[in-house]
Amino acid sequence: MSNRYSLKNKVISWVRLGISYIILAIVAAIAIFPIYYIIITSVNPIPTLASITLRSLLPEHPSLEAYYYILFKEPFLLWLRNSLILATGTIAITVIVAFITGAALSRFNVPGKTTLMVTIYVMTFFPFAATALPLYLMFASLGMLRGWAVYVALILAYSGGTSIFSSYLVKVFLDRVPRDYEEAALIDGLTRPGAFFRILLPMAKPIIAFVALLAFMGAYTDYALANAFIMQGSMWTLTLGMYYLAFVNRATLYNVLAAFSVLMGIPIFAIFIAFQKYLVQIYAMGGIKA
């Protein structure tokens, strides 16, 4: 009798395992297919979308003409440099502001702290694109839309929007860190700022990496503000260059658009790989909860 039950349990376990693998395979295919579709479209010698047929999913005459055109016929590297300048400046300001603000809200009894937190939380629901016009008018009145000053304006605009949400995330994360570490550091002779930066900052690396990733993605992939602020072609970012190359005379060059997307995604992929260890720690904690 026990052998029969043991065999039954093994069969049930195998069935469950098989169903799990099938579900995972389906989910993986759904996740991977859009990326694969973009890649095969980018190597299509004709500037059209690849048809969804089994035969077309394996291109017969792949071509790197679109990649060659983007990299060697157009100033792709210049656009990449401009985008990385904006992204790097946004990351630096966002991380500094978010950590200092989040740490202060988490560790100090600031007057009106609850009201401030609710205000910050509510402000995260406003779409960033809705601020394009008022930001443009503000920086235009300050004379910051000329020359390299436009990059300063864009970095401040990106940082302001990202810092609000990031400060809330840092505050929630640091609330989970016991205060005992800082108190022990204070007893050992460290000042309060010293305890913040020598004890709390290293422990906050996962959320700082996550905040840096948010800041990078926001600045690197923005089109609305960049299109409104930047007037000179030599200061274009990748998103502006993509629009310029892929949309010609009301027609879309889909192979160029796909190839540009692949090239533009390489730095994003590199950032994800670099921050993978910290992102896993964030996900392991069950996400960011209020």
C-alpha positions as CSV (number, residue, x, y, z in Angstrom):
1,M,0.0,0.0,0.0
2,S,2.8,2.4,0.9
3,N,4.6,1.7,-2.4
4,R,1.3,2.6,-4.3
5,Y,1.0,5.9,-2.4
6,S,4.7,6.6,-3.0
7,L,4.4,6.0,-6.8
8,K,1.2,8.2,-6.8
9,N,3.1,11.0,-5.1
10,K,6.0,10.7,-7.5
11,V,3.6,10.9,-10.5
12,I,1.9,13.9,-9.1
13,S,5.2,15.6,-8.5
14,W,6.3,14.9,-12.1
15,V,3.1,16.2,-13.4
16,R,3.4,19.4,-11.4
17,L,7.0,19.8,-12.4
18,G,6.1,19.3,-16.1
19,I,3.3,21.8,-15.9
20,S,5.7,24.3,-14.2
21,Y,8.3,23.9,-17.0
22,I,5.6,24.3,-19.7
23,I,4.3,27.5,-18.0
24,L,7.9,28.9,-17.6
25,A,8.7,28.1,-21.2
26,I,5.6,29.9,-22.4
27,V,6.3,32.9,-20.3
28,A,10.0,32.9,-21.4
29,A,8.9,32.8,-25.1
30,I,6.5,35.7,-24.6
31,A,9.2,37.7,-22.9
32,I,11.9,36.9,-25.5
33,F,9.9,37.1,-28.7
34,P,9.6,40.9,-28.8
35,I,13.4,41.3,-28.4
36,Y,14.0,38.6,-31.1
37,Y,11.5,40.3,-33.4
38,I,13.3,43.7,-33.0
39,I,16.6,42.0,-33.9
40,I,15.3,40.2,-37.0
41,T,13.7,43.4,-38.1
42,S,17.0,45.3,-37.7
43,V,18.8,42.9,-40.1
44,N,16.0,43.1,-42.7
45,P,17.5,44.7,-45.8
46,I,14.0,46.1,-46.6
47,P,12.8,49.0,-44.3
48,T,9.6,47.1,-43.4
49,L,8.4,45.1,-40.5
50,A,9.0,41.4,-40.6
51,S,5.9,39.4,-41.1
52,I,4.8,37.0,-38.3
53,T,5.3,33.7,-40.1
54,L,7.6,30.8,-39.3
55,R,9.6,31.4,-42.5
56,S,10.2,35.1,-41.9
57,L,11.3,34.5,-38.3
58,L,14.5,33.0,-39.8
59,P,15.7,35.7,-42.3
60,E,17.1,34.3,-45.5
61,H,19.3,37.3,-46.4
62,P,20.2,39.2,-43.2
63,S,22.0,42.5,-43.6
64,L,23.8,44.8,-41.3
65,E,23.2,47.8,-43.6
66,A,21.0,49.6,-41.0
67,Y,23.7,49.3,-38.3
68,Y,26.4,50.5,-40.7
69,Y,24.2,53.4,-41.7
70,I,23.6,54.4,-38.1
71,L,27.2,54.0,-36.8
72,F,29.2,55.3,-39.7
73,K,27.0,57.5,-41.7
74,E,25.3,59.4,-38.9
75,P,26.8,60.9,-35.6
76,F,25.5,58.1,-33.4
77,L,28.4,58.3,-31.0
78,L,27.9,62.1,-30.6
79,W,24.2,61.5,-29.7
80,L,25.3,58.7,-27.3
81,R,27.8,61.0,-25.6
82,N,25.1,63.7,-25.1
83,S,22.7,61.2,-23.7
84,L,25.3,59.8,-21.3
85,I,26.2,63.3,-20.1
86,L,22.5,64.0,-19.2
87,A,22.1,60.6,-17.6
88,T,25.3,60.8,-15.5
89,G,24.4,64.3,-14.2
90,T,20.9,63.2,-13.4
91,I,22.2,60.1,-11.5
92,A,24.6,62.2,-9.4
93,I,22.0,64.8,-8.4
94,T,19.2,62.3,-7.8
95,V,21.2,60.0,-5.7
96,I,22.6,62.8,-3.5
97,V,19.2,64.5,-3.0
98,A,17.3,61.2,-2.6
99,F,19.7,59.8,0.0
100,I,19.9,63.0,2.1
101,T,16.2,63.7,2.0
102,G,15.2,60.0,2.6
103,A,17.7,59.6,5.4
104,A,16.5,62.8,7.1
105,L,12.8,61.8,6.8
106,S,13.6,58.3,8.1
107,R,15.9,59.2,11.1
108,F,14.7,62.7,12.2
109,N,11.5,63.9,13.6
110,V,11.0,66.7,11.1
111,P,8.0,69.0,11.8
112,G,5.2,68.2,9.5
113,K,6.8,64.9,8.5
114,T,3.6,63.1,7.9
115,T,2.2,65.9,5.7
116,L,5.4,66.1,3.8
117,M,5.4,62.3,3.1
118,V,1.8,62.4,1.9
119,T,2.7,65.3,-0.4
120,I,5.7,63.5,-1.8
121,Y,3.6,60.4,-2.3
122,V,0.8,62.2,-4.1
123,M,3.3,64.1,-6.3
124,T,4.5,60.8,-7.7
125,F,1.2,60.2,-9.4
126,F,1.5,63.3,-11.6
127,P,2.8,62.4,-15.2
128,F,6.2,63.7,-15.9
129,A,5.2,64.8,-19.4
130,A,2.7,67.2,-18.0
131,T,5.5,69.3,-16.6
132,A,7.2,69.8,-20.0
133,L,5.5,73.2,-20.7
134,P,5.9,74.9,-17.3
135,L,9.5,73.6,-17.1
136,Y,10.2,75.0,-20.6
137,L,8.8,78.4,-19.8
138,M,10.7,78.5,-16.5
139,F,14.1,77.7,-18.0
140,A,13.5,79.9,-21.0
141,S,12.8,82.9,-18.7
142,L,16.1,82.1,-17.0
143,G,18.0,82.1,-20.3
144,M,19.1,78.5,-19.9
145,L,18.0,77.1,-23.2
146,R,21.1,78.3,-25.1
147,G,24.4,76.5,-25.6
148,W,25.5,74.0,-23.0
149,A,23.2,75.6,-20.4
150,V,20.4,73.6,-21.9
151,Y,22.1,70.5,-20.5
152,V,22.1,72.0,-17.1
153,A,18.4,72.8,-17.5
154,L,17.6,69.3,-18.6
155,I,19.6,67.7,-15.8
156,L,17.8,69.8,-13.2
157,A,14.4,69.0,-14.8
158,Y,15.1,65.3,-14.8
159,S,16.6,65.3,-11.3
160,G,13.7,67.2,-9.8
161,G,11.1,64.7,-11.1
162,T,13.1,61.6,-10.2
163,S,14.2,62.8,-6.8
164,I,10.7,63.1,-5.5
165,F,9.9,59.5,-6.0
166,S,13.4,58.3,-5.1
167,S,13.3,60.2,-1.7
168,Y,10.2,58.3,-0.8
169,L,11.8,55.0,-1.8
170,V,15.0,55.7,0.2
171,K,12.9,56.7,3.3
172,V,10.9,53.5,3.1
173,F,14.0,51.4,2.7
174,L,15.9,53.0,5.5
175,D,12.9,52.6,7.9
176,R,13.7,48.9,7.7
177,V,17.3,49.3,8.8
178,P,17.7,49.1,12.6
179,R,18.9,52.2,14.3
180,D,21.2,50.2,16.5
181,Y,24.1,50.4,13.9
182,E,24.1,54.2,14.0
183,E,23.7,54.4,17.7
184,A,26.7,52.0,18.1
185,A,28.7,54.3,15.8
186,L,27.8,57.4,17.8
187,I,28.9,55.7,21.0
188,D,32.2,54.8,19.3
189,G,32.8,58.5,18.6
190,L,31.3,59.2,15.1
191,T,29.2,62.3,14.5
192,R,25.7,62.0,13.2
193,P,26.8,62.9,9.6
194,G,29.7,60.5,9.9
195,A,27.3,57.7,11.0
196,F,25.1,58.5,8.0
197,F,27.8,58.3,5.4
198,R,30.0,55.6,7.0
199,I,27.3,53.3,8.3
200,L,24.0,54.0,6.7
201,L,25.2,54.8,3.2
202,P,26.9,51.4,2.6
203,M,23.9,49.6,4.0
204,A,21.7,51.6,1.5
205,K,23.6,50.4,-1.6
206,P,20.7,48.3,-3.0
207,I,18.2,51.2,-2.9
208,I,20.8,53.7,-4.2
209,A,21.5,51.4,-7.1
210,F,17.8,51.2,-7.8
211,V,17.5,54.9,-7.6
212,A,20.4,55.4,-10.0
213,L,18.8,53.0,-12.4
214,L,15.5,55.0,-12.3
215,A,17.4,58.2,-12.9
216,F,19.4,56.7,-15.8
217,M,16.3,55.3,-17.5
218,G,14.4,58.6,-17.1
219,A,17.1,60.8,-18.6
220,Y,18.4,58.3,-21.2
221,T,15.1,57.5,-22.8
222,D,13.4,60.9,-22.5
223,Y,12.1,62.5,-25.7
224,A,9.5,65.1,-24.7
225,L,11.7,67.4,-22.7
226,A,14.8,66.9,-24.9
227,N,12.7,67.7,-28.0
228,A,11.3,70.9,-26.4
229,F,14.6,72.1,-24.9
230,I,17.3,71.3,-27.4
231,M,17.5,73.4,-30.6
232,Q,21.0,72.6,-31.9
233,G,21.5,69.4,-33.9
234,S,25.0,68.9,-32.4
235,M,23.4,68.6,-29.0
236,W,20.8,66.0,-29.9
237,T,20.3,63.0,-27.7
238,L,19.7,59.4,-28.9
239,T,16.0,59.7,-28.8
240,L,16.0,62.8,-31.1
241,G,18.5,61.1,-33.4
242,M,16.3,58.0,-33.6
243,Y,13.3,60.1,-34.6
244,Y,15.3,61.9,-37.2
245,L,16.7,58.8,-38.8
246,A,13.7,56.5,-38.6
247,F,10.9,58.8,-39.6
248,V,11.5,60.3,-43.1
249,N,8.9,62.0,-45.2
250,R,6.0,60.5,-43.2
251,A,7.4,57.0,-43.7
252,T,8.9,54.8,-41.1
253,L,12.2,53.0,-41.8
254,Y,11.5,50.1,-39.5
255,N,14.9,48.4,-39.9
256,V,16.7,51.6,-39.0
257,L,14.3,52.1,-36.0
258,A,14.9,48.5,-34.8
259,A,18.7,48.7,-35.3
260,F,18.8,52.0,-33.4
261,S,16.7,50.4,-30.6
262,V,19.2,47.6,-30.3
263,L,22.2,49.9,-30.2
264,M,20.5,52.2,-27.7
265,G,19.6,49.3,-25.5
266,I,23.2,48.1,-25.0
267,P,24.0,50.7,-22.3
268,I,20.7,49.9,-20.6
269,F,21.6,46.2,-20.6
270,A,25.1,47.0,-19.2
271,I,23.6,49.0,-16.4
272,F,21.2,46.2,-15.5
273,I,24.1,43.7,-15.4
274,A,26.3,46.1,-13.3
275,F,23.5,46.6,-10.7
276,Q,22.1,43.1,-10.8
277,K,23.4,42.1,-7.4
278,Y,21.7,45.1,-5.7
279,L,18.5,44.7,-7.7
280,V,18.2,41.1,-6.6
281,Q,18.5,42.3,-3.0
282,I,15.6,44.7,-3.5
283,Y,13.4,42.1,-5.1
284,A,14.3,39.6,-2.3
285,M,13.0,42.0,0.2
286,G,9.6,41.8,-1.3
287,G,9.7,45.1,-3.1
288,I,9.2,48.6,-1.8
289,K,6.2,48.8,0.4
290,A,4.7,51.8,2.2
